[in-house]
Amino acid sequence: MRNTGKARGWFVGAANRRGPGVLHTQATGFAVEAASEETATATRVDDGIIDGGTAEYTLETAGGMYDASAEVE
């Protein structure tokens, strides 16, 4: 995430997962602080997956929703 503002700020979001083995569940929530004009990274491990298949994630933030997927063995 990049803070394009002139002051220190927070990026707050939540990632939700569909599949494998579940219809819908919250995977993680996070808050990352970044100084003005700095980039920050948040990394989370989803250890709730017990079956193989496709995990589809939706990242929800104040700026919108973003989708990604991953194959799980």
PyMOL Python script that loads the backbone (N, CA, C, O; Angstrom):
from pymol import cmd

cmd.read_pdbstr("""\
ATOM      1  N   MET A   1       0.837  -1.142   0.000  1.00  0.00           N
ATOM      2  CA  MET A   1       0.000   0.000   0.000  1.00  0.00           C
ATOM      3  C   MET A   1       0.905   1.236   0.000  1.00  0.00           C
ATOM      4  O   MET A   1       1.971   1.227   0.616  1.00  0.00           O
ATOM      5  N   ARG A   2       0.485   2.279  -0.680  1.00  0.00           N
ATOM      6  CA  ARG A   2       1.271   3.509  -0.726  1.00  0.00           C
ATOM      7  C   ARG A   2       0.457   4.651  -0.145  1.00  0.00           C
ATOM      8  O   ARG A   2      -0.684   4.883  -0.544  1.00  0.00           O
ATOM      9  N   ASN A   3       1.051   5.357   0.798  1.00  0.00           N
ATOM     10  CA  ASN A   3       0.420   6.530   1.388  1.00  0.00           C
ATOM     11  C   ASN A   3       0.809   7.734   0.524  1.00  0.00           C
ATOM     12  O   ASN A   3       1.955   8.182   0.564  1.00  0.00           O
ATOM     13  N   THR A   4      -0.125   8.247  -0.240  1.00  0.00           N
ATOM     14  CA  THR A   4       0.149   9.387  -1.117  1.00  0.00           C
ATOM     15  C   THR A   4      -0.188  10.714  -0.446  1.00  0.00           C
ATOM     16  O   THR A   4      -0.067  11.772  -1.063  1.00  0.00           O
ATOM     17  N   GLY A   5      -0.613  10.658   0.819  1.00  0.00           N
ATOM     18  CA  GLY A   5      -0.956  11.874   1.550  1.00  0.00           C
ATOM     19  C   GLY A   5       0.266  12.606   2.089  1.00  0.00           C
ATOM     20  O   GLY A   5       1.403  12.168   1.916  1.00  0.00           O
ATOM     21  N   LYS A   6       0.007  13.715   2.736  1.00  0.00           N
ATOM     22  CA  LYS A   6       1.083  14.543   3.290  1.00  0.00           C
ATOM     23  C   LYS A   6       1.344  14.249   4.767  1.00  0.00           C
ATOM     24  O   LYS A   6       2.208  14.878   5.378  1.00  0.00           O
ATOM     25  N   ALA A   7       0.605  13.298   5.347  1.00  0.00           N
ATOM     26  CA  ALA A   7       0.769  12.948   6.765  1.00  0.00           C
ATOM     27  C   ALA A   7       0.777  11.431   6.925  1.00  0.00           C
ATOM     28  O   ALA A   7       0.309  10.698   6.054  1.00  0.00           O
ATOM     29  N   ARG A   8       1.314  10.977   8.049  1.00  0.00           N
ATOM     30  CA  ARG A   8       1.289   9.548   8.379  1.00  0.00           C
ATOM     31  C   ARG A   8      -0.162   9.078   8.384  1.00  0.00           C
ATOM     32  O   ARG A   8      -1.056   9.809   8.811  1.00  0.00           O
ATOM     33  N   GLY A   9      -0.390   7.859   7.908  1.00  0.00           N
ATOM     34  CA  GLY A   9      -1.760   7.363   7.862  1.00  0.00           C
ATOM     35  C   GLY A   9      -1.827   5.859   7.994  1.00  0.00           C
ATOM     36  O   GLY A   9      -0.803   5.178   8.053  1.00  0.00           O
ATOM     37  N   TRP A  10      -3.059   5.342   8.040  1.00  0.00           N
ATOM     38  CA  TRP A  10      -3.311   3.918   8.201  1.00  0.00           C
ATOM     39  C   TRP A  10      -4.046   3.376   6.987  1.00  0.00           C
ATOM     40  O   TRP A  10      -4.900   4.053   6.416  1.00  0.00           O
ATOM     41  N   PHE A  11      -3.709   2.142   6.593  1.00  0.00           N
ATOM     42  CA  PHE A  11      -4.445   1.393   5.581  1.00  0.00           C
ATOM     43  C   PHE A  11      -5.109   0.245   6.332  1.00  0.00           C
ATOM     44  O   PHE A  11      -4.425  -0.563   6.959  1.00  0.00           O
ATOM     45  N   VAL A  12      -6.426   0.168   6.273  1.00  0.00           N
ATOM     46  CA  VAL A  12      -7.170  -0.846   7.014  1.00  0.00           C
ATOM     47  C   VAL A  12      -7.987  -1.658   6.018  1.00  0.00           C
ATOM     48  O   VAL A  12      -8.649  -1.098   5.145  1.00  0.00           O
ATOM     49  N   GLY A  13      -7.936  -2.984   6.155  1.00  0.00           N
ATOM     50  CA  GLY A  13      -8.690  -3.815   5.229  1.00  0.00           C
ATOM     51  C   GLY A  13      -9.014  -5.175   5.822  1.00  0.00           C
ATOM     52  O   GLY A  13      -8.598  -5.499   6.934  1.00  0.00           O
ATOM     53  N   ALA A  14      -9.761  -5.963   5.066  1.00  0.00           N
ATOM     54  CA  ALA A  14     -10.113  -7.325   5.453  1.00  0.00           C
ATOM     55  C   ALA A  14     -10.079  -8.196   4.211  1.00  0.00           C
ATOM     56  O   ALA A  14     -10.484  -7.764   3.131  1.00  0.00           O
ATOM     57  N   ALA A  15      -9.596  -9.421   4.364  1.00  0.00           N
ATOM     58  CA  ALA A  15      -9.592 -10.381   3.262  1.00  0.00           C
ATOM     59  C   ALA A  15     -10.549 -11.511   3.609  1.00  0.00           C
ATOM     60  O   ALA A  15     -10.466 -12.098   4.688  1.00  0.00           O
ATOM     61  N   ASN A  16     -11.460 -11.810   2.686  1.00  0.00           N
ATOM     62  CA  ASN A  16     -12.421 -12.884   2.848  1.00  0.00           C
ATOM     63  C   ASN A  16     -12.120 -13.973   1.830  1.00  0.00           C
ATOM     64  O   ASN A  16     -11.621 -13.691   0.741  1.00  0.00           O
ATOM     65  N   ARG A  17     -12.427 -15.230   2.190  1.00  0.00           N
ATOM     66  CA  ARG A  17     -12.116 -16.362   1.307  1.00  0.00           C
ATOM     67  C   ARG A  17     -13.359 -17.161   0.992  1.00  0.00           C
ATOM     68  O   ARG A  17     -14.219 -17.375   1.846  1.00  0.00           O
ATOM     69  N   ARG A  18     -13.438 -17.604  -0.272  1.00  0.00           N
ATOM     70  CA  ARG A  18     -14.433 -18.576  -0.732  1.00  0.00           C
ATOM     71  C   ARG A  18     -13.660 -19.807  -1.184  1.00  0.00           C
ATOM     72  O   ARG A  18     -12.731 -19.695  -1.984  1.00  0.00           O
ATOM     73  N   GLY A  19     -14.036 -20.990  -0.675  1.00  0.00           N
ATOM     74  CA  GLY A  19     -13.402 -22.242  -1.073  1.00  0.00           C
ATOM     75  C   GLY A  19     -11.979 -22.345  -0.557  1.00  0.00           C
ATOM     76  O   GLY A  19     -11.493 -21.361   0.000  1.00  0.00           O
ATOM     77  N   PRO A  20     -11.288 -23.435  -0.694  1.00  0.00           N
ATOM     78  CA  PRO A  20     -11.938 -24.741  -0.846  1.00  0.00           C
ATOM     79  C   PRO A  20     -12.561 -25.198   0.470  1.00  0.00           C
ATOM     80  O   PRO A  20     -12.036 -24.917   1.547  1.00  0.00           O
ATOM     81  N   GLY A  21     -13.662 -25.890   0.374  1.00  0.00           N
ATOM     82  CA  GLY A  21     -14.306 -26.464   1.549  1.00  0.00           C
ATOM     83  C   GLY A  21     -15.201 -25.525   2.331  1.00  0.00           C
ATOM     84  O   GLY A  21     -15.859 -25.971   3.271  1.00  0.00           O
ATOM     85  N   VAL A  22     -15.260 -24.234   1.987  1.00  0.00           N
ATOM     86  CA  VAL A  22     -16.148 -23.292   2.680  1.00  0.00           C
ATOM     87  C   VAL A  22     -16.835 -22.391   1.668  1.00  0.00           C
ATOM     88  O   VAL A  22     -16.283 -22.089   0.611  1.00  0.00           O
ATOM     89  N   LEU A  23     -18.034 -21.971   2.002  1.00  0.00           N
ATOM     90  CA  LEU A  23     -18.760 -21.060   1.128  1.00  0.00           C
ATOM     91  C   LEU A  23     -18.185 -19.645   1.237  1.00  0.00           C
ATOM     92  O   LEU A  23     -17.967 -18.977   0.227  1.00  0.00           O
ATOM     93  N   HIS A  24     -17.942 -19.194   2.477  1.00  0.00           N
ATOM     94  CA  HIS A  24     -17.416 -17.845   2.699  1.00  0.00           C
ATOM     95  C   HIS A  24     -16.910 -17.755   4.128  1.00  0.00           C
ATOM     96  O   HIS A  24     -17.594 -18.195   5.052  1.00  0.00           O
ATOM     97  N   THR A  25     -15.713 -17.187   4.326  1.00  0.00           N
ATOM     98  CA  THR A  25     -15.171 -17.006   5.664  1.00  0.00           C
ATOM     99  C   THR A  25     -14.211 -15.827   5.671  1.00  0.00           C
ATOM    100  O   THR A  25     -13.602 -15.510   4.649  1.00  0.00           O
ATOM    101  N   GLN A  26     -14.077 -15.184   6.814  1.00  0.00           N
ATOM    102  CA  GLN A  26     -13.089 -14.122   6.926  1.00  0.00           C
ATOM    103  C   GLN A  26     -11.721 -14.777   7.073  1.00  0.00           C
ATOM    104  O   GLN A  26     -11.516 -15.596   7.969  1.00  0.00           O
ATOM    105  N   ALA A  27     -10.788 -14.420   6.198  1.00  0.00           N
ATOM    106  CA  ALA A  27      -9.444 -14.988   6.252  1.00  0.00           C
ATOM    107  C   ALA A  27      -8.560 -14.184   7.199  1.00  0.00           C
ATOM    108  O   ALA A  27      -7.828 -14.763   8.002  1.00  0.00           O
ATOM    109  N   THR A  28      -8.620 -12.859   7.113  1.00  0.00           N
ATOM    110  CA  THR A  28      -7.787 -12.016   7.978  1.00  0.00           C
ATOM    111  C   THR A  28      -8.223 -10.562   7.883  1.00  0.00           C
ATOM    112  O   THR A  28      -8.844 -10.149   6.904  1.00  0.00           O
ATOM    113  N   GLY A  29      -7.897  -9.811   8.890  1.00  0.00           N
ATOM    114  CA  GLY A  29      -8.053  -8.365   8.873  1.00  0.00           C
ATOM    115  C   GLY A  29      -6.693  -7.761   9.176  1.00  0.00           C
ATOM    116  O   GLY A  29      -5.846  -8.427   9.771  1.00  0.00           O
ATOM    117  N   PHE A  30      -6.470  -6.535   8.787  1.00  0.00           N
ATOM    118  CA  PHE A  30      -5.165  -5.936   9.046  1.00  0.00           C
ATOM    119  C   PHE A  30      -5.232  -4.423   9.054  1.00  0.00           C
ATOM    120  O   PHE A  30      -6.151  -3.820   8.500  1.00  0.00           O
ATOM    121  N   ALA A  31      -4.248  -3.828   9.687  1.00  0.00           N
ATOM    122  CA  ALA A  31      -4.052  -2.377   9.698  1.00  0.00           C
ATOM    123  C   ALA A  31      -2.559  -2.142   9.569  1.00  0.00           C
ATOM    124  O   ALA A  31      -1.770  -2.708  10.326  1.00  0.00           O
ATOM    125  N   VAL A  32      -2.166  -1.310   8.615  1.00  0.00           N
ATOM    126  CA  VAL A  32      -0.763  -1.024   8.345  1.00  0.00           C
ATOM    127  C   VAL A  32      -0.561   0.482   8.385  1.00  0.00           C
ATOM    128  O   VAL A  32      -1.287   1.227   7.727  1.00  0.00           O
ATOM    129  N   GLU A  33       0.424   0.933   9.157  1.00  0.00           N
ATOM    130  CA  GLU A  33       0.731   2.361   9.249  1.00  0.00           C
ATOM    131  C   GLU A  33       1.857   2.694   8.274  1.00  0.00           C
ATOM    132  O   GLU A  33       2.813   1.930   8.143  1.00  0.00           O
ATOM    133  N   ALA A  34       1.747   3.832   7.593  1.00  0.00           N
ATOM    134  CA  ALA A  34       2.784   4.267   6.658  1.00  0.00           C
ATOM    135  C   ALA A  34       2.958   5.776   6.752  1.00  0.00           C
ATOM    136  O   ALA A  34       1.991   6.531   6.853  1.00  0.00           O
ATOM    137  N   ALA A  35       4.214   6.189   6.715  1.00  0.00           N
ATOM    138  CA  ALA A  35       4.523   7.621   6.706  1.00  0.00           C
ATOM    139  C   ALA A  35       4.160   8.215   5.350  1.00  0.00           C
ATOM    140  O   ALA A  35       3.933   7.485   4.385  1.00  0.00           O
ATOM    141  N   SER A  36       4.108   9.529   5.282  1.00  0.00           N
ATOM    142  CA  SER A  36       3.799  10.231   4.042  1.00  0.00           C
ATOM    143  C   SER A  36       4.734   9.785   2.919  1.00  0.00           C
ATOM    144  O   SER A  36       5.951   9.731   3.096  1.00  0.00           O
ATOM    145  N   GLU A  37       4.154   9.468   1.770  1.00  0.00           N
ATOM    146  CA  GLU A  37       4.887   9.059   0.561  1.00  0.00           C
ATOM    147  C   GLU A  37       5.646   7.745   0.727  1.00  0.00           C
ATOM    148  O   GLU A  37       6.525   7.449  -0.082  1.00  0.00           O
ATOM    149  N   GLU A  38       5.335   6.946   1.754  1.00  0.00           N
ATOM    150  CA  GLU A  38       5.978   5.646   1.929  1.00  0.00           C
ATOM    151  C   GLU A  38       5.053   4.522   1.481  1.00  0.00           C
ATOM    152  O   GLU A  38       3.834   4.680   1.408  1.00  0.00           O
ATOM    153  N   THR A  39       5.672   3.383   1.183  1.00  0.00           N
ATOM    154  CA  THR A  39       4.942   2.173   0.825  1.00  0.00           C
ATOM    155  C   THR A  39       5.064   1.172   1.967  1.00  0.00           C
ATOM    156  O   THR A  39       6.143   1.007   2.535  1.00  0.00           O
ATOM    157  N   ALA A  40       3.983   0.514   2.299  1.00  0.00           N
ATOM    158  CA  ALA A  40       3.976  -0.489   3.365  1.00  0.00           C
ATOM    159  C   ALA A  40       3.415  -1.796   2.808  1.00  0.00           C
ATOM    160  O   ALA A  40       2.613  -1.787   1.874  1.00  0.00           O
ATOM    161  N   THR A  41       3.837  -2.909   3.382  1.00  0.00           N
ATOM    162  CA  THR A  41       3.389  -4.234   2.946  1.00  0.00           C
ATOM    163  C   THR A  41       2.793  -4.996   4.128  1.00  0.00           C
ATOM    164  O   THR A  41       3.319  -4.951   5.239  1.00  0.00           O
ATOM    165  N   ALA A  42       1.702  -5.687   3.874  1.00  0.00           N
ATOM    166  CA  ALA A  42       1.096  -6.564   4.881  1.00  0.00           C
ATOM    167  C   ALA A  42       1.077  -7.978   4.314  1.00  0.00           C
ATOM    168  O   ALA A  42       0.589  -8.191   3.204  1.00  0.00           O
ATOM    169  N   THR A  43       1.593  -8.930   5.048  1.00  0.00           N
ATOM    170  CA  THR A  43       1.599 -10.332   4.633  1.00  0.00           C
ATOM    171  C   THR A  43       0.870 -11.152   5.685  1.00  0.00           C
ATOM    172  O   THR A  43       1.130 -11.014   6.880  1.00  0.00           O
ATOM    173  N   ARG A  44      -0.033 -11.998   5.242  1.00  0.00           N
ATOM    174  CA  ARG A  44      -0.770 -12.858   6.151  1.00  0.00           C
ATOM    175  C   ARG A  44      -0.768 -14.276   5.596  1.00  0.00           C
ATOM    176  O   ARG A  44      -0.732 -14.467   4.380  1.00  0.00           O
ATOM    177  N   VAL A  45      -0.807 -15.270   6.477  1.00  0.00           N
ATOM    178  CA  VAL A  45      -0.889 -16.671   6.090  1.00  0.00           C
ATOM    179  C   VAL A  45      -2.288 -17.168   6.447  1.00  0.00           C
ATOM    180  O   VAL A  45      -2.744 -16.994   7.577  1.00  0.00           O
ATOM    181  N   ASP A  46      -2.955 -17.778   5.495  1.00  0.00           N
ATOM    182  CA  ASP A  46      -4.285 -18.339   5.730  1.00  0.00           C
ATOM    183  C   ASP A  46      -4.110 -19.813   6.080  1.00  0.00           C
ATOM    184  O   ASP A  46      -4.039 -20.659   5.189  1.00  0.00           O
ATOM    185  N   ASP A  47      -4.041 -20.122   7.366  1.00  0.00           N
ATOM    186  CA  ASP A  47      -3.833 -21.503   7.790  1.00  0.00           C
ATOM    187  C   ASP A  47      -5.147 -22.247   8.049  1.00  0.00           C
ATOM    188  O   ASP A  47      -5.152 -23.328   8.639  1.00  0.00           O
ATOM    189  N   GLY A  48      -6.252 -21.663   7.603  1.00  0.00           N
ATOM    190  CA  GLY A  48      -7.556 -22.295   7.775  1.00  0.00           C
ATOM    191  C   GLY A  48      -7.943 -23.219   6.633  1.00  0.00           C
ATOM    192  O   GLY A  48      -9.026 -23.804   6.663  1.00  0.00           O
ATOM    193  N   ILE A  49      -7.087 -23.366   5.625  1.00  0.00           N
ATOM    194  CA  ILE A  49      -7.403 -24.220   4.474  1.00  0.00           C
ATOM    195  C   ILE A  49      -7.000 -25.649   4.793  1.00  0.00           C
ATOM    196  O   ILE A  49      -5.842 -25.921   5.110  1.00  0.00           O
ATOM    197  N   ILE A  50      -7.979 -26.578   4.705  1.00  0.00           N
ATOM    198  CA  ILE A  50      -7.664 -27.972   5.003  1.00  0.00           C
ATOM    199  C   ILE A  50      -7.841 -28.874   3.780  1.00  0.00           C
ATOM    200  O   ILE A  50      -7.357 -30.006   3.790  1.00  0.00           O
ATOM    201  N   ASP A  51      -8.513 -28.412   2.741  1.00  0.00           N
ATOM    202  CA  ASP A  51      -8.727 -29.193   1.518  1.00  0.00           C
ATOM    203  C   ASP A  51      -8.039 -28.518   0.345  1.00  0.00           C
ATOM    204  O   ASP A  51      -7.852 -27.301   0.342  1.00  0.00           O
ATOM    205  N   GLY A  52      -7.660 -29.315  -0.657  1.00  0.00           N
ATOM    206  CA  GLY A  52      -7.094 -28.749  -1.875  1.00  0.00           C
ATOM    207  C   GLY A  52      -8.177 -28.147  -2.749  1.00  0.00           C
ATOM    208  O   GLY A  52      -9.361 -28.431  -2.565  1.00  0.00           O
ATOM    209  N   GLY A  53      -7.778 -27.322  -3.691  1.00  0.00           N
ATOM    210  CA  GLY A  53      -8.713 -26.696  -4.612  1.00  0.00           C
ATOM    211  C   GLY A  53      -8.336 -25.250  -4.840  1.00  0.00           C
ATOM    212  O   GLY A  53      -7.184 -24.863  -4.642  1.00  0.00           O
ATOM    213  N   THR A  54      -9.299 -24.451  -5.253  1.00  0.00           N
ATOM    214  CA  THR A  54      -9.061 -23.045  -5.519  1.00  0.00           C
ATOM    215  C   THR A  54      -9.586 -22.195  -4.372  1.00  0.00           C
ATOM    216  O   THR A  54     -10.748 -22.311  -3.984  1.00  0.00           O
ATOM    217  N   ALA A  55      -8.729 -21.349  -3.838  1.00  0.00           N
ATOM    218  CA  ALA A  55      -9.131 -20.394  -2.808  1.00  0.00           C
ATOM    219  C   ALA A  55      -9.283 -19.043  -3.500  1.00  0.00           C
ATOM    220  O   ALA A  55      -8.341 -18.553  -4.122  1.00  0.00           O
ATOM    221  N   GLU A  56     -10.452 -18.446  -3.395  1.00  0.00           N
ATOM    222  CA  GLU A  56     -10.717 -17.140  -3.984  1.00  0.00           C
ATOM    223  C   GLU A  56     -10.810 -16.115  -2.870  1.00  0.00           C
ATOM    224  O   GLU A  56     -11.581 -16.284  -1.925  1.00  0.00           O
ATOM    225  N   TYR A  57     -10.030 -15.055  -2.979  1.00  0.00           N
ATOM    226  CA  TYR A  57      -9.979 -14.020  -1.945  1.00  0.00           C
ATOM    227  C   TYR A  57     -10.542 -12.715  -2.469  1.00  0.00           C
ATOM    228  O   TYR A  57     -10.370 -12.370  -3.638  1.00  0.00           O
ATOM    229  N   THR A  58     -11.217 -11.996  -1.586  1.00  0.00           N
ATOM    230  CA  THR A  58     -11.672 -10.639  -1.869  1.00  0.00           C
ATOM    231  C   THR A  58     -11.095  -9.734  -0.797  1.00  0.00           C
ATOM    232  O   THR A  58     -11.352  -9.923   0.392  1.00  0.00           O
ATOM    233  N   LEU A  59     -10.317  -8.753  -1.218  1.00  0.00           N
ATOM    234  CA  LEU A  59      -9.758  -7.758  -0.306  1.00  0.00           C
ATOM    235  C   LEU A  59     -10.696  -6.568  -0.315  1.00  0.00           C
ATOM    236  O   LEU A  59     -10.932  -5.960  -1.359  1.00  0.00           O
ATOM    237  N   GLU A  60     -11.234  -6.234   0.862  1.00  0.00           N
ATOM    238  CA  GLU A  60     -12.173  -5.122   0.976  1.00  0.00           C
ATOM    239  C   GLU A  60     -11.504  -3.975   1.720  1.00  0.00           C
ATOM    240  O   GLU A  60     -11.010  -4.158   2.833  1.00  0.00           O
ATOM    241  N   THR A  61     -11.487  -2.790   1.110  1.00  0.00           N
ATOM    242  CA  THR A  61     -10.899  -1.598   1.703  1.00  0.00           C
ATOM    243  C   THR A  61     -11.838  -0.424   1.486  1.00  0.00           C
ATOM    244  O   THR A  61     -12.851  -0.548   0.796  1.00  0.00           O
ATOM    245  N   ALA A  62     -11.503   0.705   2.071  1.00  0.00           N
ATOM    246  CA  ALA A  62     -12.301   1.911   1.848  1.00  0.00           C
ATOM    247  C   ALA A  62     -12.251   2.333   0.383  1.00  0.00           C
ATOM    248  O   ALA A  62     -13.169   2.994  -0.102  1.00  0.00           O
ATOM    249  N   GLY A  63     -11.190   1.958  -0.322  1.00  0.00           N
ATOM    250  CA  GLY A  63     -11.025   2.318  -1.730  1.00  0.00           C
ATOM    251  C   GLY A  63     -11.695   1.384  -2.709  1.00  0.00           C
ATOM    252  O   GLY A  63     -11.755   1.690  -3.900  1.00  0.00           O
ATOM    253  N   GLY A  64     -12.207   0.242  -2.242  1.00  0.00           N
ATOM    254  CA  GLY A  64     -12.875  -0.680  -3.150  1.00  0.00           C
ATOM    255  C   GLY A  64     -12.625  -2.133  -2.791  1.00  0.00           C
ATOM    256  O   GLY A  64     -12.096  -2.449  -1.726  1.00  0.00           O
ATOM    257  N   MET A  65     -13.019  -3.015  -3.714  1.00  0.00           N
ATOM    258  CA  MET A  65     -12.851  -4.452  -3.519  1.00  0.00           C
ATOM    259  C   MET A  65     -11.962  -4.988  -4.635  1.00  0.00           C
ATOM    260  O   MET A  65     -12.077  -4.574  -5.788  1.00  0.00           O
ATOM    261  N   TYR A  66     -11.068  -5.924  -4.274  1.00  0.00           N
ATOM    262  CA  TYR A  66     -10.111  -6.486  -5.214  1.00  0.00           C
ATOM    263  C   TYR A  66     -10.115  -7.996  -5.062  1.00  0.00           C
ATOM    264  O   TYR A  66     -10.136  -8.503  -3.941  1.00  0.00           O
ATOM    265  N   ASP A  67     -10.096  -8.733  -6.184  1.00  0.00           N
ATOM    266  CA  ASP A  67     -10.155 -10.189  -6.157  1.00  0.00           C
ATOM    267  C   ASP A  67      -8.835 -10.825  -6.570  1.00  0.00           C
ATOM    268  O   ASP A  67      -8.100 -10.285  -7.397  1.00  0.00           O
ATOM    269  N   ALA A  68      -8.547 -11.988  -5.976  1.00  0.00           N
ATOM    270  CA  ALA A  68      -7.382 -12.796  -6.323  1.00  0.00           C
ATOM    271  C   ALA A  68      -7.719 -14.244  -6.022  1.00  0.00           C
ATOM    272  O   ALA A  68      -8.631 -14.515  -5.241  1.00  0.00           O
ATOM    273  N   SER A  69      -6.992 -15.190  -6.634  1.00  0.00           N
ATOM    274  CA  SER A  69      -7.220 -16.597  -6.342  1.00  0.00           C
ATOM    275  C   SER A  69      -5.881 -17.318  -6.261  1.00  0.00           C
ATOM    276  O   SER A  69      -4.863 -16.834  -6.756  1.00  0.00           O
ATOM    277  N   ALA A  70      -5.906 -18.497  -5.617  1.00  0.00           N
ATOM    278  CA  ALA A  70      -4.698 -19.306  -5.469  1.00  0.00           C
ATOM    279  C   ALA A  70      -5.095 -20.779  -5.498  1.00  0.00           C
ATOM    280  O   ALA A  70      -6.136 -21.161  -4.963  1.00  0.00           O
ATOM    281  N   GLU A  71      -4.268 -21.589  -6.119  1.00  0.00           N
ATOM    282  CA  GLU A  71      -4.479 -23.037  -6.139  1.00  0.00           C
ATOM    283  C   GLU A  71      -3.826 -23.627  -4.886  1.00  0.00           C
ATOM    284  O   GLU A  71      -2.687 -23.295  -4.560  1.00  0.00           O
ATOM    285  N   VAL A  72      -4.552 -24.500  -4.191  1.00  0.00           N
ATOM    286  CA  VAL A  72      -4.078 -25.117  -2.967  1.00  0.00           C
ATOM    287  C   VAL A  72      -3.984 -26.625  -3.198  1.00  0.00           C
ATOM    288  O   VAL A  72      -4.936 -27.252  -3.661  1.00  0.00           O
ATOM    289  N   GLU A  73      -2.824 -27.196  -2.870  1.00  0.00           N
ATOM    290  CA  GLU A  73      -2.646 -28.647  -3.053  1.00  0.00           C
ATOM    291  C   GLU A  73      -3.090 -29.400  -1.836  1.00  0.00           C
ATOM    292  O   GLU A  73      -3.014 -30.628  -1.808  1.00  0.00           O
TER     293      GLU A  73
END
""", "prot")
cmd.dss("prot")
cmd.show_as("cartoon", "prot")
cmd.util.cbc("prot")
cmd.orient("prot")
